[in-house]
Amino acid sequence: MKKYLFNIPVLIFLLILQLTIPIFFPSLKLIPDFILIYVVIRAIIFGAQDAMVYGAIGGLLQDVFITSFIGLFTPVKTAVTFLAALLSGRFFPENLLIPPLGVFLATIVHELLYLLLKDNYLFAADYLTLIKELILPLAALNALITFFVYLIYFFWERRDLSGQT
């Protein structure tokens, strides 16, 4: 229960951060999905059961505040979190490239599932153009952010309470 009381406000903060970026920078074409980054990192570090709960909560928050159709982000984020959790425990935590690579692939899967579930994009979209101009750059941006976030997390976890490494 204690971990939920900490992580749900983190998800709300990340959603607010994600929603305020277009307000302050209206010319940006790509807005990073901070909730996706957070739940995929949690899935890789802590496993599927923990992260899928946060994937569902984060997807529900995005459904409520971003889309007019509730139920689009919730199954997509939960499924992507489950797929990302397959990496959990299969690599050394010192490998700093696995989480960004996982987020890169998770972003591609997330956006493709989102496009497939969204009714008005199903038959009218040019998927090759969307992948080339939107999905791959967004995946690279999310992976870059993940690299720095995981680097900070990795070095933060290596410190003990006395402040020594």
PADREN-432937 format. One record per residue (C-alpha): residue number from 0; residue in three letters; chain; x, y, z. Coordinates in steps of 0.05 Angstrom, whole numbers, plus 5000, padded with zeros to 4 digits. Example, Ala and Ser with C-alpha at 12.3 -4.5 7.8 and 13.67 -1.06 7.14 Angstrom:
REM PADREN-432937
<0,ALA,A,<5246,4910,5156>>,
<1,SER,A,<5273,4979,5143>>,
***
This chain:
REM PADREN-432937
<0,MET,A,<5000,5000,5000>>,
<1,LYS,A,<5057,5047,5016>>,
<2,LYS,A,<5088,5039,4947>>,
<3,TYR,A,<5022,5057,4915>>,
<4,LEU,A,<5017,5121,4956>>,
<5,PHE,A,<5084,5142,4928>>,
<6,ASN,A,<5078,5119,4856>>,
<7,ILE,A,<5008,5144,4839>>,
<8,PRO,A,<5028,5217,4854>>,
<9,VAL,A,<5090,5205,4812>>,
<10,LEU,A,<5045,5183,4754>>,
<11,ILE,A,<5001,5244,4764>>,
<12,PHE,A,<5062,5290,4765>>,
<13,LEU,A,<5088,5257,4700>>,
<14,LEU,A,<5020,5266,4667>>,
<15,ILE,A,<5019,5340,4687>>,
<16,LEU,A,<5090,5348,4660>>,
<17,GLN,A,<5070,5314,4595>>,
<18,LEU,A,<5009,5358,4588>>,
<19,THR,A,<5046,5423,4602>>,
<20,ILE,A,<5102,5414,4552>>,
<21,PRO,A,<5057,5432,4492>>,
<22,ILE,A,<5033,5494,4529>>,
<23,PHE,A,<5103,5521,4541>>,
<24,PHE,A,<5132,5496,4475>>,
<25,PRO,A,<5075,5497,4424>>,
<26,SER,A,<5121,5487,4364>>,
<27,LEU,A,<5145,5419,4387>>,
<28,LYS,A,<5122,5362,4343>>,
<29,LEU,A,<5144,5307,4391>>,
<30,ILE,A,<5121,5303,4463>>,
<31,PRO,A,<5155,5248,4504>>,
<32,ASP,A,<5110,5198,4538>>,
<33,PHE,A,<5136,5203,4609>>,
<34,ILE,A,<5085,5153,4636>>,
<35,LEU,A,<5108,5102,4585>>,
<36,ILE,A,<5180,5114,4604>>,
<37,TYR,A,<5164,5107,4678>>,
<38,VAL,A,<5123,5043,4672>>,
<39,VAL,A,<5172,5009,4625>>,
<40,ILE,A,<5231,5024,4671>>,
<41,ARG,A,<5191,4997,4729>>,
<42,ALA,A,<5173,4935,4688>>,
<43,ILE,A,<5246,4923,4671>>,
<44,ILE,A,<5270,4933,4743>>,
<45,PHE,A,<5213,4904,4785>>,
<46,GLY,A,<5177,4856,4739>>,
<47,ALA,A,<5108,4849,4708>>,
<48,GLN,A,<5060,4847,4767>>,
<49,ASP,A,<5084,4912,4797>>,
<50,ALA,A,<5090,4950,4733>>,
<51,MET,A,<5026,4927,4700>>,
<52,VAL,A,<4986,4959,4757>>,
<53,TYR,A,<5021,5025,4743>>,
<54,GLY,A,<5014,5016,4668>>,
<55,ALA,A,<4939,5008,4677>>,
<56,ILE,A,<4934,5067,4724>>,
<57,GLY,A,<4977,5111,4679>>,
<58,GLY,A,<4936,5090,4618>>,
<59,LEU,A,<4872,5106,4655>>,
<60,LEU,A,<4899,5175,4674>>,
<61,GLN,A,<4917,5188,4602>>,
<62,ASP,A,<4849,5164,4579>>,
<63,VAL,A,<4814,5211,4626>>,
<64,PHE,A,<4856,5273,4613>>,
<65,ILE,A,<4881,5266,4541>>,
<66,THR,A,<4831,5227,4498>>,
<67,SER,A,<4757,5233,4490>>,
<68,PHE,A,<4751,5158,4485>>,
<69,ILE,A,<4763,5124,4552>>,
<70,GLY,A,<4795,5055,4545>>,
<71,LEU,A,<4847,5068,4492>>,
<72,PHE,A,<4910,5080,4531>>,
<73,THR,A,<4894,5032,4588>>,
<74,PRO,A,<4899,4966,4550>>,
<75,VAL,A,<4956,4992,4507>>,
<76,LYS,A,<4999,5013,4566>>,
<77,THR,A,<4984,4950,4604>>,
<78,ALA,A,<5003,4905,4545>>,
<79,VAL,A,<5066,4944,4531>>,
<80,THR,A,<5085,4941,4604>>,
<81,PHE,A,<5076,4866,4604>>,
<82,LEU,A,<5120,4858,4543>>,
<83,ALA,A,<5173,4903,4573>>,
<84,ALA,A,<5172,4861,4637>>,
<85,LEU,A,<5198,4802,4597>>,
<86,LEU,A,<5266,4836,4602>>,
<87,SER,A,<5262,4836,4678>>,
<88,GLY,A,<5317,4796,4710>>,
<89,ARG,A,<5349,4777,4644>>,
<90,PHE,A,<5406,4827,4645>>,
<91,PHE,A,<5455,4858,4693>>,
<92,PRO,A,<5432,4924,4723>>,
<93,GLU,A,<5499,4954,4703>>,
<94,ASN,A,<5479,4948,4630>>,
<95,LEU,A,<5456,5018,4616>>,
<96,LEU,A,<5432,5004,4545>>,
<97,ILE,A,<5378,4953,4559>>,
<98,PRO,A,<5326,5002,4589>>,
<99,PRO,A,<5333,5053,4532>>,
<100,LEU,A,<5328,4997,4481>>,
<101,GLY,A,<5267,4969,4518>>,
<102,VAL,A,<5234,5038,4518>>,
<103,PHE,A,<5251,5047,4444>>,
<104,LEU,A,<5217,4982,4426>>,
<105,ALA,A,<5160,4994,4475>>,
<106,THR,A,<5146,5062,4444>>,
<107,ILE,A,<5142,5031,4375>>,
<108,VAL,A,<5094,4977,4399>>,
<109,HIS,A,<5054,5027,4440>>,
<110,GLU,A,<5044,5075,4382>>,
<111,LEU,A,<5027,5019,4333>>,
<112,LEU,A,<4976,4989,4381>>,
<113,TYR,A,<4947,5059,4393>>,
<114,LEU,A,<4940,5070,4318>>,
<115,LEU,A,<4908,5002,4308>>,
<116,LEU,A,<4857,5014,4364>>,
<117,LYS,A,<4840,5085,4343>>,
<118,ASP,A,<4782,5079,4295>>,
<119,ASN,A,<4795,5139,4250>>,
<120,TYR,A,<4868,5118,4237>>,
<121,LEU,A,<4854,5045,4221>>,
<122,PHE,A,<4844,5051,4146>>,
<123,ALA,A,<4859,5124,4132>>,
<124,ALA,A,<4931,5129,4157>>,
<125,ASP,A,<4995,5121,4118>>,
<126,TYR,A,<5031,5077,4168>>,
<127,LEU,A,<5099,5081,4133>>,
<128,THR,A,<5099,5156,4137>>,
<129,LEU,A,<5075,5155,4209>>,
<130,ILE,A,<5130,5106,4229>>,
<131,LYS,A,<5184,5146,4193>>,
<132,GLU,A,<5163,5216,4214>>,
<133,LEU,A,<5130,5206,4282>>,
<134,ILE,A,<5139,5139,4315>>,
<135,LEU,A,<5214,5128,4305>>,
<136,PRO,A,<5234,5199,4326>>,
<137,LEU,A,<5188,5193,4386>>,
<138,ALA,A,<5219,5126,4404>>,
<139,ALA,A,<5289,5155,4398>>,
<140,LEU,A,<5269,5215,4442>>,
<141,ASN,A,<5238,5169,4495>>,
<142,ALA,A,<5300,5124,4493>>,
<143,LEU,A,<5347,5184,4502>>,
<144,ILE,A,<5307,5208,4562>>,
<145,THR,A,<5307,5137,4590>>,
<146,PHE,A,<5382,5132,4584>>,
<147,PHE,A,<5392,5193,4628>>,
<148,VAL,A,<5336,5174,4677>>,
<149,TYR,A,<5364,5104,4685>>,
<150,LEU,A,<5434,5131,4693>>,
<151,ILE,A,<5411,5175,4750>>,
<152,TYR,A,<5371,5118,4780>>,
<153,PHE,A,<5431,5070,4773>>,
<154,PHE,A,<5479,5117,4809>>,
<155,TRP,A,<5427,5137,4861>>,
<156,GLU,A,<5415,5065,4880>>,
<157,ARG,A,<5490,5053,4887>>,
<158,ARG,A,<5496,5104,4943>>,
<159,ASP,A,<5485,5084,5015>>,
<160,LEU,A,<5457,5129,5069>>,
<161,SER,A,<5526,5157,5088>>,
<162,GLY,A,<5533,5187,5018>>,
<163,GLN,A,<5591,5143,4996>>,
<164,THR,A,<5590,5099,4934>>,
***
